[in-house]
Amino acid sequence: MPCPCARPESEEDVEAKQRTKLIDKELKADQRHTKKQIKLLLLGAGASGKSTFVRQMRIIHGSGFAVEERLAIRTIIYDNVVSCVQTLVTNMQELGIRYAQAEHEQLASQLGNIRPEKITTPEEFAGIVDWVADFWSDSGVRACYEQRSRYQILDSCRYYLDDVKRLGHVDYEPSNDDIIRCRSPTVSILEYPFELDTMMYHIVDVGGQRTERRKWLFCFEGITSVIFLAALSEYTHAVELDGTMVNGLCESQALMAQVMRSRYLYQSSFILFLNKSDVFEEQIQRHHLADYLPGYDGPKHNSTEAYNFVENMFLDAVPTEREQLKKKRSDRNDGEMVVEEPLMYCHRTTATDTENIRRIFTAVRDTLLENYLAEINIV
């Protein structure tokens, strides 16, 4: 029974209560929506395979690429082909390798003078495709390509040049494999959302070149997990780090450790993709890991042992601050130790292999969901 002293509700009071209930309902809905989102941040040095991974997610869990997008990507592929050819032309000269056919030296000069930005249409590319095919057929050029560990060239070089005649058709439309293998440096912050099993995933891709890394900090808020990619194939290359030439894998190792120290990511889990496993397996047969990473004392030409060494190298680089943080987070329930997640999950990947990425992401998704459910139970 209402209190006899109570003032009867006015129409304004009723409307205010209804508005309050509606706001509360919307807030709860927003909370449920927010909790059902998983935000993944892709980090790593340039050319480690971050954008390739995003393209795979579009193919596996999204709607793929529309015809208009595929046709627009042709220009990037044309640029990649010209870039590969001109890199080979330069290194033929620098390594002192002779052309098997004398006329190809003049052909190389013509190809070296092409401005990639002038090759943007199928017709323009068709005008040079025979030159490219003849150039690539030269055994001297192939010998130069076999020494690619001595210089930087796109991993997709052989893939594109072996099939350059197909790329040169005026009605050419890039396939999924063509798109996955094209290289276009990320120079902005890109986000790709997709829904999977009622869960919304947001993948954030930022440039890995050193000039782009200053943008990383702006992406650290609200990150569920960081996926850090390191290219295994970089072990044969040296890069400059703080004025000193270091192994390419050591640069990635130092970069990962730097990211893991960020206080903004203390609540985020870390997943390591040791990528380009296919290229790594080829390189190990020709280049002994110990010649580039002296700490390795395992057998030659053994990709499994070499991989295990590299994985442990990255695990050893996990900062002590993060280890201490994990210990604190695991100490709950009046001092009772509970099972905690690893400091970092590691996966051996080939980002250009759709089935490999499908399997790996299924494992990653299971881990993310397990952690998500545990977090809800805690709350």
DRENDO-1510 file (C-alpha; in Angstrom, 1 decimal, always signed):
<recs>
REC; n; res; u; v; w
REC; 1; MET; +0.0; +0.0; +0.0 .
REC; 2; PRO; +1.4; +3.4; -0.9 .
REC; 3; CYS; +2.2; +5.8; +2.0 .
REC; 4; PRO; -0.7; +8.1; +2.6 .
REC; 5; CYS; +1.8; +11.0; +3.0 .
REC; 6; ALA; +3.5; +10.3; -0.3 .
REC; 7; ARG; +3.0; +12.9; -3.1 .
REC; 8; PRO; +1.3; +11.4; -6.1 .
REC; 9; GLU; +3.6; +10.9; -9.1 .
REC; 10; SER; +3.3; +13.6; -11.7 .
REC; 11; GLU; +3.5; +12.9; -15.4 .
REC; 12; GLU; +7.0; +14.3; -15.4 .
REC; 13; ASP; +8.0; +11.8; -12.6 .
REC; 14; VAL; +6.7; +8.9; -14.6 .
REC; 15; GLU; +8.5; +10.0; -17.7 .
REC; 16; ALA; +11.8; +10.5; -15.8 .
REC; 17; LYS; +11.6; +7.0; -14.4 .
REC; 18; GLN; +11.0; +5.6; -17.9 .
REC; 19; ARG; +14.0; +7.5; -19.2 .
REC; 20; THR; +16.1; +6.2; -16.4 .
REC; 21; LYS; +15.1; +2.6; -17.0 .
REC; 22; LEU; +15.8; +3.1; -20.7 .
REC; 23; ILE; +19.2; +4.5; -20.0 .
REC; 24; ASP; +20.0; +1.7; -17.6 .
REC; 25; LYS; +18.9; -0.8; -20.2 .
REC; 26; GLU; +21.1; +0.8; -22.9 .
REC; 27; LEU; +24.1; +0.9; -20.6 .
REC; 28; LYS; +23.7; -2.8; -19.8 .
REC; 29; ALA; +23.4; -3.6; -23.5 .
REC; 30; ASP; +26.6; -1.5; -24.1 .
REC; 31; GLN; +28.4; -3.4; -21.4 .
REC; 32; ARG; +27.4; -6.8; -22.8 .
REC; 33; HIS; +28.4; -5.6; -26.3 .
REC; 34; THR; +31.8; -4.3; -25.0 .
REC; 35; LYS; +32.5; -7.6; -23.2 .
REC; 36; LYS; +31.8; -9.5; -26.3 .
REC; 37; GLN; +34.6; -7.7; -28.2 .
REC; 38; ILE; +38.1; -9.0; -28.6 .
REC; 39; LYS; +40.7; -6.4; -29.8 .
REC; 40; LEU; +43.9; -7.7; -31.3 .
REC; 41; LEU; +46.9; -5.5; -32.0 .
REC; 42; LEU; +49.3; -6.6; -34.7 .
REC; 43; LEU; +52.9; -5.5; -34.1 .
REC; 44; GLY; +56.3; -6.3; -35.5 .
REC; 45; ALA; +59.1; -5.0; -37.7 .
REC; 46; GLY; +58.5; -4.1; -41.3 .
REC; 47; ALA; +57.8; -6.9; -43.7 .
REC; 48; SER; +57.1; -9.4; -40.9 .
REC; 49; GLY; +53.7; -10.4; -42.3 .
REC; 50; LYS; +51.2; -8.3; -40.4 .
REC; 51; SER; +49.1; -7.1; -43.4 .
REC; 52; THR; +49.3; -10.6; -44.9 .
REC; 53; PHE; +47.7; -12.0; -41.7 .
REC; 54; VAL; +44.9; -9.4; -42.0 .
REC; 55; ARG; +44.2; -10.4; -45.6 .
REC; 56; GLN; +44.0; -14.0; -44.5 .
REC; 57; MET; +41.4; -13.1; -41.9 .
REC; 58; ARG; +39.3; -11.4; -44.6 .
REC; 59; ILE; +39.5; -14.5; -46.7 .
REC; 60; ILE; +38.9; -17.0; -43.9 .
REC; 61; HIS; +36.4; -15.2; -41.7 .
REC; 62; GLY; +35.2; -12.2; -43.7 .
REC; 63; SER; +33.8; -11.6; -47.1 .
REC; 64; GLY; +37.1; -11.6; -49.0 .
REC; 65; PHE; +37.9; -9.1; -51.7 .
REC; 66; ALA; +35.4; -7.6; -54.0 .
REC; 67; VAL; +36.2; -7.4; -57.7 .
REC; 68; GLU; +36.8; -3.7; -57.5 .
REC; 69; GLU; +39.4; -4.2; -54.7 .
REC; 70; ARG; +41.1; -7.0; -56.7 .
REC; 71; LEU; +41.4; -4.8; -59.7 .
REC; 72; ALA; +42.8; -2.0; -57.6 .
REC; 73; ILE; +45.4; -4.3; -56.1 .
REC; 74; ARG; +46.8; -5.0; -59.6 .
REC; 75; THR; +48.8; -1.8; -59.4 .
REC; 76; ILE; +50.5; -3.0; -56.2 .
REC; 77; ILE; +51.4; -6.3; -57.8 .
REC; 78; TYR; +52.8; -4.5; -60.9 .
REC; 79; ASP; +54.9; -2.4; -58.6 .
REC; 80; ASN; +56.1; -5.5; -56.8 .
REC; 81; VAL; +57.2; -7.1; -60.0 .
REC; 82; VAL; +59.1; -4.0; -61.2 .
REC; 83; SER; +60.7; -3.7; -57.8 .
REC; 84; CYS; +61.9; -7.3; -57.8 .
REC; 85; VAL; +63.4; -7.0; -61.3 .
REC; 86; GLN; +65.2; -3.7; -60.5 .
REC; 87; THR; +66.6; -5.2; -57.3 .
REC; 88; LEU; +68.0; -8.1; -59.3 .
REC; 89; VAL; +69.4; -5.7; -61.9 .
REC; 90; THR; +71.2; -3.7; -59.2 .
REC; 91; ASN; +72.6; -6.8; -57.5 .
REC; 92; MET; +73.7; -8.4; -60.7 .
REC; 93; GLN; +76.1; -5.5; -61.0 .
REC; 94; GLU; +77.1; -5.3; -57.3 .
REC; 95; LEU; +77.8; -9.0; -57.0 .
REC; 96; GLY; +79.7; -9.1; -60.3 .
REC; 97; ILE; +77.5; -11.7; -61.9 .
REC; 98; ARG; +77.5; -11.9; -65.7 .
REC; 99; TYR; +74.3; -12.4; -67.8 .
REC; 100; ALA; +74.2; -15.7; -69.6 .
REC; 101; GLN; +73.0; -14.0; -72.8 .
REC; 102; ALA; +74.8; -10.8; -73.7 .
REC; 103; GLU; +71.6; -9.1; -75.1 .
REC; 104; HIS; +70.0; -9.4; -71.6 .
REC; 105; GLU; +72.5; -6.8; -70.3 .
REC; 106; GLN; +70.8; -4.2; -72.5 .
REC; 107; LEU; +67.4; -5.5; -71.5 .
REC; 108; ALA; +68.4; -5.1; -67.9 .
REC; 109; SER; +69.4; -1.5; -68.5 .
REC; 110; GLN; +65.9; -0.8; -70.0 .
REC; 111; LEU; +64.1; -2.5; -67.1 .
REC; 112; GLY; +66.3; -0.6; -64.6 .
REC; 113; ASN; +65.2; +2.7; -66.0 .
REC; 114; ILE; +61.5; +2.0; -65.7 .
REC; 115; ARG; +59.6; +4.2; -63.2 .
REC; 116; PRO; +57.2; +1.9; -61.3 .
REC; 117; GLU; +54.6; +4.7; -60.9 .
REC; 118; LYS; +54.3; +4.8; -64.6 .
REC; 119; ILE; +53.1; +1.1; -64.7 .
REC; 120; THR; +49.6; +1.3; -63.3 .
REC; 121; THR; +47.3; -0.2; -66.0 .
REC; 122; PRO; +47.1; -3.7; -67.5 .
REC; 123; GLU; +48.0; -2.3; -70.9 .
REC; 124; GLU; +51.2; -0.6; -69.5 .
REC; 125; PHE; +52.3; -3.7; -67.7 .
REC; 126; ALA; +51.6; -5.9; -70.8 .
REC; 127; GLY; +54.1; -3.6; -72.6 .
REC; 128; ILE; +57.0; -4.8; -70.4 .
REC; 129; VAL; +55.9; -8.3; -69.5 .
REC; 130; ASP; +58.0; -10.0; -72.3 .
REC; 131; TRP; +61.0; -8.1; -71.2 .
REC; 132; VAL; +60.5; -9.3; -67.7 .
REC; 133; ALA; +60.0; -12.9; -68.8 .
REC; 134; ASP; +63.2; -12.9; -70.9 .
REC; 135; PHE; +65.2; -11.3; -68.1 .
REC; 136; TRP; +64.0; -13.8; -65.6 .
REC; 137; SER; +64.9; -16.7; -67.9 .
REC; 138; ASP; +68.6; -15.8; -67.8 .
REC; 139; SER; +70.6; -18.3; -65.8 .
REC; 140; GLY; +72.8; -15.5; -64.5 .
REC; 141; VAL; +69.8; -13.7; -63.0 .
REC; 142; ARG; +68.7; -17.0; -61.4 .
REC; 143; ALA; +72.2; -17.3; -59.9 .
REC; 144; CYS; +71.8; -13.8; -58.5 .
REC; 145; TYR; +68.4; -14.7; -57.0 .
REC; 146; GLU; +70.0; -17.7; -55.3 .
REC; 147; GLN; +72.3; -15.3; -53.4 .
REC; 148; ARG; +69.3; -13.3; -52.1 .
REC; 149; SER; +70.5; -13.7; -48.5 .
REC; 150; ARG; +73.1; -11.1; -49.3 .
REC; 151; TYR; +70.5; -8.4; -50.1 .
REC; 152; GLN; +66.8; -7.6; -49.5 .
REC; 153; ILE; +64.2; -8.7; -52.0 .
REC; 154; LEU; +60.5; -9.4; -51.8 .
REC; 155; ASP; +59.7; -13.0; -50.6 .
REC; 156; SER; +57.1; -13.2; -53.4 .
REC; 157; CYS; +59.7; -12.5; -56.1 .
REC; 158; ARG; +59.9; -16.0; -57.5 .
REC; 159; TYR; +56.1; -16.5; -57.2 .
REC; 160; TYR; +55.4; -13.5; -59.3 .
REC; 161; LEU; +58.2; -13.8; -61.9 .
REC; 162; ASP; +57.6; -17.5; -62.5 .
REC; 163; ASP; +54.0; -16.6; -63.5 .
REC; 164; VAL; +54.6; -13.1; -65.0 .
REC; 165; LYS; +52.9; -14.0; -68.3 .
REC; 166; ARG; +49.6; -14.6; -66.5 .
REC; 167; LEU; +49.9; -11.3; -64.6 .
REC; 168; GLY; +50.4; -9.6; -68.0 .
REC; 169; HIS; +47.0; -10.5; -69.4 .
REC; 170; VAL; +45.0; -7.3; -70.0 .
REC; 171; ASP; +42.0; -9.0; -68.3 .
REC; 172; TYR; +44.1; -10.1; -65.3 .
REC; 173; GLU; +42.2; -10.3; -62.0 .
REC; 174; PRO; +44.4; -11.1; -58.9 .
REC; 175; SER; +43.6; -14.4; -57.2 .
REC; 176; ASN; +43.6; -14.8; -53.4 .
REC; 177; ASP; +47.2; -16.1; -53.5 .
REC; 178; ASP; +48.3; -13.1; -55.6 .
REC; 179; ILE; +46.7; -10.7; -53.1 .
REC; 180; ILE; +48.2; -12.5; -50.0 .
REC; 181; ARG; +51.7; -12.3; -51.5 .
REC; 182; CYS; +51.7; -8.6; -52.5 .
REC; 183; ARG; +53.7; -6.2; -50.5 .
REC; 184; SER; +52.5; -2.7; -49.6 .
REC; 185; PRO; +53.9; -1.1; -46.5 .
REC; 186; THR; +51.3; +0.0; -43.9 .
REC; 187; VAL; +51.6; +3.7; -43.4 .
REC; 188; SER; +48.6; +4.3; -41.3 .
REC; 189; ILE; +46.5; +2.6; -38.6 .
REC; 190; LEU; +44.1; +0.1; -40.1 .
REC; 191; GLU; +41.3; -1.8; -38.3 .
REC; 192; TYR; +39.5; -4.8; -39.6 .
REC; 193; PRO; +36.4; -6.1; -37.7 .
REC; 194; PHE; +34.7; -9.4; -38.2 .
REC; 195; GLU; +32.2; -11.5; -36.3 .
REC; 196; LEU; +32.8; -15.1; -35.4 .
REC; 197; ASP; +30.6; -17.3; -33.2 .
REC; 198; THR; +28.7; -14.3; -31.7 .
REC; 199; MET; +32.1; -12.7; -30.7 .
REC; 200; MET; +33.3; -9.5; -32.4 .
REC; 201; TYR; +37.0; -9.3; -33.3 .
REC; 202; HIS; +38.8; -6.1; -34.1 .
REC; 203; ILE; +42.3; -6.5; -35.6 .
REC; 204; VAL; +44.4; -3.4; -35.6 .
REC; 205; ASP; +47.3; -3.3; -38.0 .
REC; 206; VAL; +50.0; -0.5; -37.7 .
REC; 207; GLY; +53.1; +0.1; -39.8 .
REC; 208; GLY; +56.3; -1.7; -38.7 .
REC; 209; GLN; +58.8; +0.6; -40.3 .
REC; 210; ARG; +60.7; +2.6; -37.8 .
REC; 211; THR; +59.1; +5.9; -38.9 .
REC; 212; GLU; +55.7; +4.4; -38.2 .
REC; 213; ARG; +56.4; +3.0; -34.7 .
REC; 214; ARG; +55.8; +6.3; -32.9 .
REC; 215; LYS; +52.1; +5.7; -33.7 .
REC; 216; TRP; +52.0; +2.4; -31.8 .
REC; 217; LEU; +51.3; +4.0; -28.4 .
REC; 218; PHE; +48.0; +5.4; -29.7 .
REC; 219; CYS; +46.7; +1.9; -30.3 .
REC; 220; PHE; +47.5; +0.4; -26.8 .
REC; 221; GLU; +44.2; +1.2; -25.1 .
REC; 222; GLY; +41.7; -1.5; -24.7 .
REC; 223; ILE; +43.8; -4.2; -26.3 .
REC; 224; THR; +42.8; -7.8; -25.4 .
REC; 225; SER; +45.9; -9.4; -26.9 .
REC; 226; VAL; +49.0; -8.4; -28.8 .
REC; 227; ILE; +50.0; -10.6; -31.7 .
REC; 228; PHE; +53.7; -9.9; -32.3 .
REC; 229; LEU; +55.1; -11.1; -35.7 .
REC; 230; ALA; +58.8; -11.8; -36.3 .
REC; 231; ALA; +60.1; -13.1; -39.7 .
REC; 232; LEU; +62.2; -16.2; -39.1 .
REC; 233; SER; +63.8; -15.5; -42.5 .
REC; 234; GLU; +65.5; -12.3; -41.2 .
REC; 235; TYR; +68.2; -14.3; -39.5 .
REC; 236; THR; +70.4; -14.0; -42.6 .
REC; 237; HIS; +70.1; -10.2; -42.8 .
REC; 238; ALA; +71.7; -7.4; -40.7 .
REC; 239; VAL; +70.0; -4.2; -39.8 .
REC; 240; GLU; +71.2; -1.1; -38.0 .
REC; 241; LEU; +70.0; -0.8; -34.3 .
REC; 242; ASP; +71.2; +2.1; -32.2 .
REC; 243; GLY; +74.2; +2.7; -34.5 .
REC; 244; THR; +75.2; -0.9; -34.5 .
REC; 245; MET; +74.6; -3.6; -37.1 .
REC; 246; VAL; +72.7; -6.5; -35.6 .
REC; 247; ASN; +70.9; -9.6; -36.8 .
REC; 248; GLY; +67.4; -9.0; -38.1 .
REC; 249; LEU; +65.9; -11.5; -35.6 .
REC; 250; CYS; +67.7; -9.7; -32.8 .
REC; 251; GLU; +66.1; -6.4; -33.9 .
REC; 252; SER; +62.6; -8.1; -33.6 .
REC; 253; GLN; +63.6; -9.7; -30.3 .
REC; 254; ALA; +64.5; -6.3; -28.9 .
REC; 255; LEU; +61.4; -4.6; -30.3 .
REC; 256; MET; +59.2; -7.3; -28.7 .
REC; 257; ALA; +60.8; -6.8; -25.3 .
REC; 258; GLN; +60.3; -3.1; -25.6 .
REC; 259; VAL; +56.6; -3.5; -26.4 .
REC; 260; MET; +56.1; -5.9; -23.5 .
REC; 261; ARG; +57.5; -3.4; -21.0 .
REC; 262; SER; +54.7; -0.9; -21.8 .
REC; 263; ARG; +52.5; -0.4; -18.7 .
REC; 264; TYR; +49.5; +0.1; -21.0 .
REC; 265; LEU; +49.7; -3.5; -22.1 .
REC; 266; TYR; +50.1; -5.2; -18.7 .
REC; 267; GLN; +46.6; -6.5; -18.8 .
REC; 268; SER; +47.0; -7.8; -22.4 .
REC; 269; SER; +48.1; -11.3; -23.3 .
REC; 270; PHE; +51.0; -11.7; -25.8 .
REC; 271; ILE; +51.0; -14.1; -28.7 .
REC; 272; LEU; +54.2; -14.6; -30.8 .
REC; 273; PHE; +54.0; -15.6; -34.5 .
REC; 274; LEU; +57.4; -16.7; -35.7 .
REC; 275; ASN; +56.5; -16.2; -39.3 .
REC; 276; LYS; +57.8; -17.1; -42.8 .
REC; 277; SER; +58.5; -20.6; -41.7 .
REC; 278; ASP; +58.5; -21.8; -45.3 .
REC; 279; VAL; +61.3; -19.4; -46.3 .
REC; 280; PHE; +63.1; -20.3; -43.1 .
REC; 281; GLU; +63.1; -24.0; -43.9 .
REC; 282; GLU; +64.6; -23.2; -47.4 .
REC; 283; GLN; +67.3; -21.0; -45.9 .
REC; 284; ILE; +68.4; -23.4; -43.3 .
REC; 285; GLN; +69.4; -25.9; -46.0 .
REC; 286; ARG; +71.9; -23.3; -47.4 .
REC; 287; HIS; +72.8; -21.1; -44.5 .
REC; 288; HIS; +73.8; -22.5; -41.1 .
REC; 289; LEU; +72.1; -20.7; -38.3 .
REC; 290; ALA; +75.3; -20.6; -36.2 .
REC; 291; ASP; +77.0; -18.5; -38.9 .
REC; 292; TYR; +74.5; -15.7; -38.1 .
REC; 293; LEU; +73.5; -16.5; -34.5 .
REC; 294; PRO; +76.6; -17.8; -32.8 .
REC; 295; GLY; +74.7; -19.0; -29.7 .
REC; 296; TYR; +73.2; -21.9; -31.7 .
REC; 297; ASP; +75.2; -25.1; -31.3 .
REC; 298; GLY; +72.7; -27.5; -32.9 .
REC; 299; PRO; +73.0; -29.5; -36.1 .
REC; 300; LYS; +73.2; -28.0; -39.6 .
REC; 301; HIS; +70.2; -28.1; -42.0 .
REC; 302; ASN; +67.8; -29.0; -39.2 .
REC; 303; SER; +64.9; -26.6; -39.3 .
REC; 304; THR; +63.2; -28.0; -36.2 .
REC; 305; GLU; +66.3; -27.6; -34.0 .
REC; 306; ALA; +66.9; -24.2; -35.4 .
REC; 307; TYR; +63.3; -23.1; -34.9 .
REC; 308; ASN; +63.4; -24.3; -31.2 .
REC; 309; PHE; +66.5; -22.2; -30.7 .
REC; 310; VAL; +64.9; -19.1; -32.1 .
REC; 311; GLU; +61.7; -19.6; -30.1 .
REC; 312; ASN; +63.7; -20.0; -26.9 .
REC; 313; MET; +65.6; -16.8; -27.8 .
REC; 314; PHE; +62.4; -14.9; -27.9 .
REC; 315; LEU; +61.0; -16.5; -24.7 .
REC; 316; ASP; +64.3; -15.5; -22.9 .
REC; 317; ALA; +63.7; -11.9; -24.0 .
REC; 318; VAL; +60.4; -11.6; -22.0 .
REC; 319; PRO; +61.1; -8.7; -19.6 .
REC; 320; THR; +61.5; -9.5; -15.9 .
REC; 321; GLU; +58.9; -6.8; -15.2 .
REC; 322; ARG; +56.3; -8.9; -17.0 .
REC; 323; GLU; +57.3; -12.1; -15.1 .
REC; 324; GLN; +56.8; -10.2; -11.8 .
REC; 325; LEU; +53.4; -8.9; -13.0 .
REC; 326; LYS; +52.2; -12.4; -13.8 .
REC; 327; LYS; +53.2; -13.6; -10.4 .
REC; 328; LYS; +51.2; -10.8; -8.7 .
REC; 329; ARG; +48.2; -11.5; -10.9 .
REC; 330; SER; +48.3; -15.3; -10.1 .
REC; 331; ASP; +48.3; -14.7; -6.3 .
REC; 332; ARG; +44.6; -14.5; -5.5 .
REC; 333; ASN; +42.0; -16.0; -3.1 .
REC; 334; ASP; +43.9; -15.2; +0.2 .
REC; 335; GLY; +47.2; -16.3; -1.1 .
REC; 336; GLU; +46.1; -19.5; -2.9 .
REC; 337; MET; +48.0; -19.8; -6.2 .
REC; 338; VAL; +45.8; -20.4; -9.2 .
REC; 339; VAL; +46.7; -21.6; -12.7 .
REC; 340; GLU; +48.0; -18.7; -14.7 .
REC; 341; GLU; +48.3; -18.2; -18.4 .
REC; 342; PRO; +51.8; -18.4; -20.0 .
REC; 343; LEU; +54.0; -15.3; -20.3 .
REC; 344; MET; +53.6; -15.6; -24.1 .
REC; 345; TYR; +52.0; -18.0; -26.5 .
REC; 346; CYS; +54.2; -19.0; -29.4 .
REC; 347; HIS; +53.2; -20.3; -32.9 .
REC; 348; ARG; +55.2; -21.2; -36.0 .
REC; 349; THR; +53.4; -19.7; -38.9 .
REC; 350; THR; +53.4; -19.2; -42.7 .
REC; 351; ALA; +51.2; -16.2; -43.3 .
REC; 352; THR; +50.9; -16.9; -47.0 .
REC; 353; ASP; +49.5; -20.4; -46.3 .
REC; 354; THR; +45.7; -20.0; -45.8 .
REC; 355; GLU; +45.3; -23.4; -44.2 .
REC; 356; ASN; +48.1; -22.9; -41.8 .
REC; 357; ILE; +46.7; -19.5; -40.7 .
REC; 358; ARG; +43.2; -21.1; -40.4 .
REC; 359; ARG; +44.6; -23.7; -38.0 .
REC; 360; ILE; +46.7; -21.3; -36.0 .
REC; 361; PHE; +43.9; -18.8; -35.6 .
REC; 362; THR; +41.6; -21.5; -34.4 .
REC; 363; ALA; +44.1; -22.2; -31.6 .
REC; 364; VAL; +44.5; -18.5; -30.9 .
REC; 365; ARG; +40.7; -18.0; -30.8 .
REC; 366; ASP; +40.3; -20.9; -28.3 .
REC; 367; THR; +42.9; -19.3; -26.1 .
REC; 368; LEU; +41.4; -15.9; -26.3 .
REC; 369; LEU; +37.9; -17.2; -25.5 .
REC; 370; GLU; +39.2; -19.2; -22.5 .
REC; 371; ASN; +40.9; -16.1; -21.1 .
REC; 372; TYR; +37.8; -14.0; -21.9 .
REC; 373; LEU; +35.5; -16.4; -19.9 .
REC; 374; ALA; +38.0; -16.5; -17.0 .
REC; 375; GLU; +38.0; -12.7; -16.9 .
REC; 376; ILE; +34.1; -12.7; -16.8 .
REC; 377; ASN; +34.1; -15.1; -13.9 .
REC; 378; ILE; +36.6; -13.0; -12.1 .
REC; 379; VAL; +34.3; -10.0; -12.5 .
</recs>
